[in-house]
Amino acid sequence: MLQGNIFNRLDERRKAGSPTVGMGATILMYSDRHAATIVDLHNNRVAIQEDHSIRTDSNGQCDSQSYSYERDTSKPFRWFSLRKNGRYVEEGSKMENGTVLLIGERDSYHDYGL
C-alpha cells in the first residue's frame, strides 16, 4: 500500500540517471520534496547539499507551488549510495524504506496538510 504523496512514491520507483557534480536532485520524503545539488561523487555514492528553496507564487497553503533555488553551501553533506534496485538511497537507511534521491531534477514541495 502506497503512503504519503503519490508523486513521491512513483518517483521513488524510477531508476537513477547518471549523476554529475553540479546537477540538481530531489530528496523524496513522505510527502515533502527538498531540492538539492550534487556536490561530490565517489564510486557509486553521491553527496548532496540541500538548496535554499524560495517560493515564487502567491498561493499560500496550497498544492500549487512554484520555487526558485539557490545553492546553500552552509548545509551539511548527505551521502546516498546506488543500491541494487537502481535507486540512490541515503546511507544508513534500508533499501526498501529509506530516503530516496531523484537524480537530475530539482524540486521542492511542502505539504501543509501534515
N, C-alpha and C positions, 0 to 999 in steps of 0.2 A: 504494500500500500504506500503510495506516494504521500509525503507530508511536506508542509512548507509551500513555498512558491513553486507553482508548476513549471514556470520557465527555468528556474534554477535546477529543478530535478531533471528536466530534459537536457539542459546544457551540460550537466554533470555526466551524462552518458555519451557525449561527443568525444571522439578521440582527439588527443592533443596535437596541435600543429608543431612546427619546428621553431623553437624559441630563439630569439636573438636579443642581445643586450640593447636596451632602449625601447623594446617592443612593449605595447600595452598588454595588460592582463586583467582578469576579473576574479576576485575571491568570491566564491559562491557560498553563502551562509544559508541558514534555514530559510529565510525569506528575503533577507537583505543581500545586496551586492556591494562590493568595495573595489573601486578602481585601483590599479597598481601599475608599477613599471618594473620590468625585469632589469635587474642591476648586475647580476653575475650568473655565470654558467659554469658548472663543473661536472663532467661526466653526464649522468642522467639526472642532474639536480639543477634547479633554478632558484636563485634568491630574488625576492621581490621586496619593494618598499611600497606601502600604501600611498596613494596620491592624495592631494588635497582636492576634494570634490566641492565645487561651488554651484549651488542651484542657480539656474538661469531662467526659470519660469516663475510665474506668479500664481501657481495653482494651490498653494497651501498644502494641507494634509490630504493629498490626493494621489491616485495611482499614476496620473500623467505627470511625469517628472523629466526634466532635462538638466544636464550638468555640463560644466566645463571643468577641465582638470589641469592641475599644476603639480609638478614633481615636489615631493616633500622629503628632502634628504635627512630630515631630523628623525624620521620614523625608523624603527629597528628593522633589520633584515629578517625575513621569514623564508625558510627553505622548504621547497616542495620537491618531491622526487617522483620520477616516472615509474609507475607501477606496471605490473604485468597485464592489467586491464587496459593499458594505453592512456591512462589519465595521470596528471600530476596531482598528488595528494600531499598535504602538509606532513612534514616529517614528525614522527611521534604519534601519528594517527593511524588507525587501521584503514586498509584499502577500502573496505566495504562501507564505512560510515564516517570517514574523515573529511576534512575540508578540502574541496577540490578547487584547482586553479584553472580557469579558462584562458588559454593562450591566444594572443592575437586580437583580443577585443578589450577595450577599456570601458567599463560601465559601472555606474552606481545607481542604487535604488534603496530607498528607506521605506519599510513597511510600517506605516503609522498605526496599523490595526493591532499590532502585537505589543 
